[in-house]
Amino acid sequence: MNGSLSSMPNVGPVLEDLLKRAGVESPEALRAIGSREAWLRIRGIDPSACLHMLQALEGAVRGVPKKDLPDPKIGRVREFFEERRKGGEG
């Protein structure tokens, strides 16, 4: 166990609170379930969960600021978000 969720890139107090409310208590737990599952859990309690949050989670899992995600990864994250936005929960 190494640090709190807010010690991860892109995770501030609000996102940390949402993650904890969604049952993700640690950086290890977030890495284990991945950004998509974490985002879906957050969306279950906060329907306003947005693409920027999903990108922030992906960056956190990878240990980089979301602006440093590689373009192909950003594209796949965006596709996942668009599919969920159009098709409901999944």
Phi, psi and omega per residue, in radians:
M1 nan 2.154 -3.012
N2 -2.352 1.616 3.037
G3 1.488 3.126 -3.141
S4 -1.735 2.945 3.089
L5 -0.999 -0.672 -3.099
S6 -1.245 -0.118 3.043
S7 -1.429 -0.155 3.141
M8 -1.466 2.644 3.072
P9 -0.998 2.477 3.045
N10 1.302 -0.051 -3.072
V11 -1.841 1.837 3.053
G12 -1.722 -3.005 -3.073
P13 -1.056 -0.663 -3.105
V14 -1.190 -0.838 3.135
L15 -1.151 -0.660 3.092
E16 -1.047 -0.766 3.118
D17 -1.089 -0.768 3.124
L18 -1.100 -0.743 3.109
L19 -1.054 -0.805 3.134
K20 -1.096 -0.735 3.097
R21 -1.102 -0.462 3.120
A22 -1.554 0.075 3.072
G23 1.581 0.217 3.114
V24 -1.830 1.856 -2.946
E25 -1.732 -0.217 -3.023
S26 -2.633 2.847 3.036
P27 -0.996 -0.689 3.132
E28 -1.074 -0.724 3.130
A29 -1.136 -0.699 3.121
L30 -1.127 -0.794 3.119
R31 -1.089 -0.635 -3.102
A32 -1.168 -0.691 -3.095
I33 -1.604 -0.384 3.120
G34 1.506 2.884 -3.056
S35 -1.155 -0.697 -3.064
R36 -1.157 -0.836 3.127
E37 -1.117 -0.710 3.110
A38 -1.073 -0.765 3.135
W39 -1.109 -0.735 3.109
L40 -1.086 -0.698 3.107
R41 -1.135 -0.752 3.106
I42 -1.110 -0.750 3.139
R43 -1.047 -0.533 3.093
G44 -1.119 -0.475 3.123
I45 -1.863 -0.303 3.137
D46 -2.444 1.608 -3.079
P47 -1.075 -0.195 3.123
S48 -1.489 0.069 3.117
A49 -0.926 2.209 -2.950
C50 -1.978 3.080 3.115
L51 -1.048 -0.699 -3.133
H52 -1.081 -0.630 3.097
M53 -1.166 -0.751 3.108
L54 -1.074 -0.743 3.094
Q55 -1.125 -0.691 3.100
A56 -1.077 -0.739 3.121
L57 -1.129 -0.730 3.108
E58 -1.070 -0.751 3.091
G59 -1.102 -0.720 3.131
A60 -1.057 -0.791 3.135
V61 -1.069 -0.663 -3.119
R62 -1.491 -0.196 3.117
G63 1.397 0.459 -3.122
V64 -2.320 2.694 2.999
P65 -1.064 2.541 -3.067
K66 -1.023 -0.506 3.125
K67 -1.180 -0.293 -3.127
D68 -1.695 0.088 3.072
L69 -1.145 2.447 3.116
P70 -1.155 2.558 -3.092
D71 -0.911 -0.775 3.129
P72 -1.050 -0.650 3.134
K73 -1.186 -0.729 3.106
I74 -1.032 -0.724 3.119
G75 -1.071 -0.760 3.141
R76 -1.179 -0.672 3.101
V77 -1.109 -0.756 3.123
R78 -1.090 -0.735 3.105
E79 -1.049 -0.804 3.114
F80 -1.012 -0.811 3.138
F81 -1.062 -0.827 -3.110
E82 -1.092 -0.696 3.104
E83 -1.066 -0.747 -3.131
R84 -1.243 -0.613 -3.123
R85 -1.186 -0.707 -3.103
K86 -1.389 -0.668 -2.970
G87 -1.809 0.232 -3.120
G88 1.455 -2.737 -2.994
E89 -1.150 -0.438 3.030
G90 2.426 nan nan
